[in-house]
């Protein structure tokens, strides 16, 4: 609750604004990443448990599989990390529990490094996936890609397209987390610097 004393105190008002920023960013970042992660996790569960011995361009490539799992785990971590920003915002709002600027910046940097790592994983998996599909199309006849192959070769399946779409959604979530993390880093530096200058 912001009272008149809070409004009259420029130092507290700056940090109170920062606290509100963290709480809003935590809420928006958590739910945005949660909903963007729903489809990729559903695709991963389908491939792992229900698809069986699904053939496609991605089958048999353990590097892509492990990078995909790591990418999903990073997304789950950044989603959970953003939920902690709401609690951090409440700590900043309370003078008794307010952390130092270095501690807040460190927590924001942790989220930034994780989301950047997620973007790198997404790019690598997309490059491998699209490269495999592109190579397959180059080796296909000019008339197009056959839908049925008797020789047991690989083919482009619907799960390949679904996995690429899931990767785009994961990357969108990580880019969103990175942008919000950069905004929080800027606001933290600005608010604590202003509070220190006025102290």
Secondary structure as UniProt FT lines:
FT   HELIX           4..8
FT   HELIX           10..45
FT   HELIX           46..50
FT   TURN            57..60
FT   HELIX           62..93
FT   TURN            95..97
FT   HELIX           101..139
FT   TURN            142..143
FT   HELIX           158..198
//
